[in-house]
């Protein structure tokens, strides 16, 4: 199952779909009980902030990119760092 969030990409509103488990983990990580109205709003705000931080209104595959960002956020920091080193080769 997927949870849908609406975010702005530049002047365009777009829908982002996250796996329900990932959405629940993200809500917990940012301090909300999953599957509540408050959690949905908080996760949407977090997703929007990540998108805004990149300042790339032409970004494609927004759901996939935000899924990756969400996974890295909820994952243990050491594992996330290892993954980024592997990914970038640095």
Buried (B, 14 or more C-beta within 10 A) or exposed (E): EEBEBEBEBEEEEBEBBBBEEBBBBBBEBBEBEBEEEEBBEBBBEBBBEBBEEEEEEEBEEBBEBBBEBBBBBBBEEEEBEEBEEEEEEE
